[in-house]
Amino acid sequence: MNVVRNIAAVVIGYLIFAISAVMLFKLGSIDPHAESGIGTKAAVIVFGLVFSFIGGYVAKLIAAARTLNVNIVLAILMAGFAAFSLFRSEGEHYTQIAAILLFAPASLLGGLIKRRSEN
């Protein structure tokens, strides 16, 4: 049962991050691979940081373990998909670079903050 719960934690944490990004791009009419202004890039990065943190926090909330293993898997998944996209897509790559360097670590931070609140 704990394995299923931990897998669900990773999936739900990732979906929080990914669905929020898709919604931002769709509702904001933002092409993540097109040239954009610094304001748009900053907004996308702040939005991504917030939702990757929330995804990490929720993943830890759901996880059946006190360790951050679920958050580590979530961060690797986020960075892995971003790296795959980085090499497969053309145009701007700020979203993928931010996912690797900022969003994946933010999901770890979300798990760490949740774990500290449990003490």
Residue pairs with C-beta under 8 A, 6 or more apart in sequence:
1 64
2 64
2 65
5 62
5 63
5 64
6 63
6 64
6 65
6 69
6 70
8 62
9 58
9 59
9 60
9 61
9 62
9 63
9 64
9 70
9 74
10 59
10 70
10 73
10 74
10 77
12 55
12 58
12 59
12 62
13 55
13 56
13 58
13 59
13 62
13 70
13 71
13 74
13 107
14 55
14 74
14 77
14 78
15 55
16 51
16 54
16 55
16 58
17 48
17 51
17 52
17 54
17 55
17 78
17 103
17 107
20 47
20 51
21 32
21 47
21 48
21 51
21 95
24 30
24 44
24 47
25 31
25 32
30 36
30 40
30 44
31 91
32 44
32 92
32 95
33 89
33 90
33 91
33 92
33 93
33 95
34 91
34 92
35 91
35 92
36 44
36 92
41 94
44 94
44 95
44 98
45 94
45 98
45 102
48 95
48 98
48 99
48 102
48 103
48 106
49 102
49 103
49 106
52 78
52 99
52 102
52 103
52 104
52 106
52 107
52 110
53 106
53 107
53 109
53 110
53 113
54 110
55 74
55 107
55 110
56 71
56 74
56 75
56 106
56 107
56 108
56 109
56 110
56 111
56 114
57 110
57 111
57 113
57 114
58 110
59 70
59 71
59 74
59 107
59 110
59 111
60 68
60 70
60 71
60 110
60 111
60 114
60 115
61 114
62 70
63 69
63 70
63 71
63 111
66 115
66 118
68 108
68 111
68 112
68 115
70 111
71 107
71 108
71 110
71 111
71 112
72 108
74 107
74 108
74 111
75 104
75 105
75 107
75 108
76 104
78 99
78 103
78 104
78 107
79 99
79 100
79 104
81 99
82 95
82 96
82 97
82 99
82 100
82 103
82 104
83 96
83 100
85 96
86 93
86 96
86 97
86 100
89 96
